[in-house]
Amino acid sequence: MDLGAAAPLALLLLACLACLALYLNGKQGGRGGKGRLPPGPTPLPLLGNLLQLDPNEMHRSLEKVRRFGPVYTVHLGSLPCVVLCGYQAVREALVEQADDFSGRGDFPVFHRFTRGNGIAFSNGEKWKTLRRFALHALKNFGMGRRSIEVRIQEEAQCLVQEFRKTGGAPFNPLDLVCRAVSNVICAVVFGRRFDYEDAAFLVLLNHLNDNFRIMSSAWGELYNIFPRLMDFLPGPHHQIFRNFEKLRQFIAERIRQHQRDLNPREPQDFIDCFLVRMEQRRRWHVSVWG
């Protein structure tokens, strides 16, 4: 047999085997302790119900499957998603059974970076512990009090000064407003604000904006639906994780600076408080903070 003619067949066979392996792996993983799901439209292998959902007319697409009742399941790729429709179903889930439904969905694009850590991406007792700590620490730095108003007013004055530099010429205020809001957050987390033209600050904001842009694109959506497959395919979605790594390096450098200058008796910002609590918990052999 001609090797040139056999090559396409071999590639086709390899692709079929890869798809079959991904499908079986998803089926096996989907049965692991998730129990019975509510009824819903029959999903296709790998694609799930994606072909039945129109992202531009999502409300119409969901209306077609409401025959299954106020609670039903649709599959985004191999990911099963339970949909609640109507006031009673939502109230029963989020109010009457709030503890059972307090978890957060798993977004592969974030999980690859956070590994389920942090207040924004953890679940269960870990999330409750981090939330209690964060609320207590943020209140100490003015959240919900007049002291945070002072920080905001000071930053607003800096923002107005930047506006005045335009000399009355038309301009897009979006970037400057984003820098002002980010500076209020940085003042609480890092204990300092950044100049609006600070190179490291601008690079940080560019990485964040770039990630939000890619994650809201089709590439980001595809990664959340087919993470294992997309890891091996080229595309702009890989830039997300390069940006995340640069963000991690930026924060790690600030943490090292805080570790050198830390005074446990007088924490100056959120990072200081977290470092102090980490040391306390390490003595108590509690792993949530490590």
Number of C-alpha atoms within 10 A of each C-alpha: 5 6 8 8 9 11 11 11 11 12 11 12 12 12 12 12 12 13 15 14 12 18 17 14 12 16 15 10 12 14 10 8 7 8 8 7 13 15 15 20 17 11 19 14 17 21 17 19 21 17 11 16 16 12 10 8 9 11 11 12 14 17 10 12 17 16 13 13 14 16 18 20 20 25 21 22 21 24 19 15 15 14 17 18 14 10 9 10 15 16 13 13 15 13 13 12 12 12 11 11 12 14 13 12 10 14 15 18 20 17 14 12 14 14 11 18 16 15 16 13 17 21 19 12 10 16 21 13 14 20 16 11 16 16 12 13 20 17 14 17 20 15 15 11 11 10 14 18 13 12 17 18 13 13 20 16 12 16 18 12 11 14 16 11 9 10 8 8 8 7 8 7 11 9 11 16 15 11 21 23 14 16 23 22 16 17 20 21 19 20 18 14 19 17 14 16 9 9 10 12 18 16 15 17 16 13 19 15 13 14 20 13 12 17 20 10 13 11 16 23 17 17 20 21 23 19 17 12 13 17 12 9 12 8 10 12 22 18 14 21 15 13 19 19 14 14 16 13 12 15 15 12 11 14 17 11 12 19 14 8 10 18 13 13 9 10 19 20 20 20 21 24 23 17 19 19 16 17 15 13 15 14 9 9 11 12 10 15 18 11
